């Protein structure tokens, strides 16, 4: 059974940094590209970052590419999302997802087969 579990969310202040983690089990981790998505209050879920199986190819939404960094540690079956200079508009539930694409990344959510339950990030002073 595949499990996708995010952690690391919380309430932070504007300008703070945060690293989200996501552990994926029950599949061959290196067969999958990984992605982070978020859903802000009143908005639809959106893609923020993706990484290929090796960790050498990444993709970011234009709105976050200067502040978000996605990495993965295959030996730990874990993907990370580092966020710096957090802004109130980053407030959202952040989801981790796995897509069987291995050699590429994608921003299309329908290509991701496995999803976590999400972790809440709230940015407020």
ZADO-299051 format. One record per residue (C-alpha): x, y, z; residue number from 0; residue in three letters; chain. Coordinates in steps of 0.25 Angstrom, whole numbers, plus 5000, padded with zeros to 4 digits. Each point is the difference from the previous one (the first is absolute). Last residue first. Layout:
<dokols>
((X Y Z) NUM "ALA" "A")
...
</dokols>
This chain:
<dokols>
((5008 5153 5047) 124 "UNK" "A")
((4994 4990 4992) 123 "UNK" "A")
((5005 4989 4990) 122 "UNK" "A")
((4993 4987 5002) 121 "UNK" "A")
((5005 4987 4995) 120 "UNK" "A")
((4991 4988 5001) 119 "UNK" "A")
((5005 4986 4996) 118 "UNK" "A")
((4993 4991 4990) 117 "UNK" "A")
((4993 4987 4999) 116 "UNK" "A")
((5010 4994 4991) 115 "UNK" "A")
((4998 4996 4985) 114 "UNK" "A")
((5003 4989 4991) 113 "UNK" "A")
((4997 4999 4985) 112 "UNK" "A")
((5005 5013 4995) 111 "UNK" "A")
((4998 5002 4985) 110 "UNK" "A")
((4986 5007 5003) 109 "UNK" "A")
((5008 5011 5007) 108 "UNK" "A")
((5007 5005 4988) 107 "UNK" "A")
((5012 5008 5004) 106 "UNK" "A")
((5009 4989 4995) 105 "UNK" "A")
((5014 4995 5002) 104 "UNK" "A")
((5009 4990 4992) 103 "UNK" "A")
((5008 4988 5000) 102 "UNK" "A")
((4991 4992 5011) 101 "UNK" "A")
((4987 5002 4994) 100 "UNK" "A")
((4992 4992 5010) 99 "UNK" "A")
((4994 5012 5008) 98 "UNK" "A")
((5001 5002 5015) 97 "UNK" "A")
((4993 5011 5008) 96 "UNK" "A")
((5003 5009 5011) 95 "UNK" "A")
((4989 5010 5005) 94 "UNK" "A")
((5001 5014 5006) 93 "UNK" "A")
((4988 5006 5007) 92 "UNK" "A")
((5001 5015 4998) 91 "UNK" "A")
((5006 5013 5005) 90 "UNK" "A")
((5010 5004 4990) 89 "UNK" "A")
((4992 5013 4998) 88 "UNK" "A")
((5005 5004 5014) 87 "UNK" "A")
((5014 5000 4995) 86 "UNK" "A")
((5012 4991 5004) 85 "UNK" "A")
((5014 5005 4997) 84 "UNK" "A")
((5005 4986 4998) 83 "UNK" "A")
((4993 4987 4997) 82 "UNK" "A")
((5007 4987 4999) 81 "UNK" "A")
((4992 4988 4994) 80 "UNK" "A")
((5005 4986 5003) 79 "UNK" "A")
((4999 4987 4994) 78 "UNK" "A")
((5002 4987 5008) 77 "UNK" "A")
((5003 4985 4996) 76 "UNK" "A")
((5011 5001 5010) 75 "UNK" "A")
((5011 4994 4990) 74 "UNK" "A")
((4993 5008 4989) 73 "UNK" "A")
((5002 5013 5007) 72 "UNK" "A")
((4992 5011 4993) 71 "UNK" "A")
((5001 5015 4997) 70 "UNK" "A")
((4990 5011 4997) 69 "UNK" "A")
((5004 5015 5003) 68 "UNK" "A")
((4990 5011 5001) 67 "UNK" "A")
((5003 5015 5001) 66 "UNK" "A")
((5004 5004 4986) 65 "UNK" "A")
((4992 4990 4993) 64 "UNK" "A")
((4987 5003 5007) 63 "UNK" "A")
((4991 5008 4991) 62 "UNK" "A")
((5006 4994 4987) 61 "UNK" "A")
((4996 4986 5005) 60 "UNK" "A")
((5012 4991 5001) 59 "UNK" "A")
((5006 4989 4993) 58 "UNK" "A")
((5012 4991 5003) 57 "UNK" "A")
((5009 4991 4993) 56 "UNK" "A")
((5013 4994 5007) 55 "UNK" "A")
((4992 4993 5012) 54 "UNK" "A")
((5002 4986 4994) 53 "UNK" "A")
((4985 4997 4999) 52 "UNK" "A")
((4996 5013 4995) 51 "UNK" "A")
((4996 5012 5009) 50 "UNK" "A")
((4988 5009 5000) 49 "UNK" "A")
((4995 5013 5006) 48 "UNK" "A")
((4988 5009 5003) 47 "UNK" "A")
((4988 4994 4993) 46 "UNK" "A")
((4987 5006 5003) 45 "UNK" "A")
((4988 4995 5008) 44 "UNK" "A")
((4988 5009 4998) 43 "UNK" "A")
((4998 5013 5008) 42 "UNK" "A")
((4991 5004 5011) 41 "UNK" "A")
((5010 4998 5011) 40 "UNK" "A")
((5013 4996 4993) 39 "UNK" "A")
((5002 4986 4995) 38 "UNK" "A")
((5014 4996 4997) 37 "UNK" "A")
((5008 4990 4992) 36 "UNK" "A")
((5014 4993 5001) 35 "UNK" "A")
((5005 4990 4990) 34 "UNK" "A")
((5007 4987 4999) 33 "UNK" "A")
((5005 4992 4988) 32 "UNK" "A")
((4999 4986 5003) 31 "UNK" "A")
((5008 4987 4996) 30 "UNK" "A")
((5011 5004 5010) 29 "UNK" "A")
((4990 4998 5012) 28 "UNK" "A")
((4997 4986 4996) 27 "UNK" "A")
((4986 4999 5007) 26 "UNK" "A")
((4994 4997 5014) 25 "UNK" "A")
((5006 5012 5007) 24 "UNK" "A")
((5001 5015 4997) 23 "UNK" "A")
((5005 5010 5011) 22 "UNK" "A")
((4997 5015 4998) 21 "UNK" "A")
((5007 5011 5007) 20 "UNK" "A")
((4997 5015 5000) 19 "UNK" "A")
((5011 5010 5003) 18 "UNK" "A")
((4997 5014 5006) 17 "UNK" "A")
((5006 5014 4999) 16 "UNK" "A")
((4995 5012 5007) 15 "UNK" "A")
((4997 5013 4993) 14 "UNK" "A")
((4986 5001 5004) 13 "UNK" "A")
((4997 4993 5013) 12 "UNK" "A")
((4998 4985 5001) 11 "UNK" "A")
((4989 4991 5004) 10 "UNK" "A")
((5002 4985 4997) 9 "UNK" "A")
((5004 4990 4989) 8 "UNK" "A")
((5012 4991 5002) 7 "UNK" "A")
((4993 4987 4995) 6 "UNK" "A")
((4995 4992 4988) 5 "UNK" "A")
((4997 4986 4999) 4 "UNK" "A")
((4998 4992 4988) 3 "UNK" "A")
((4996 4985 5002) 2 "UNK" "A")
((5000 4989 4989) 1 "UNK" "A")
((4994 4987 5004) 0 "UNK" "A")
</dokols>
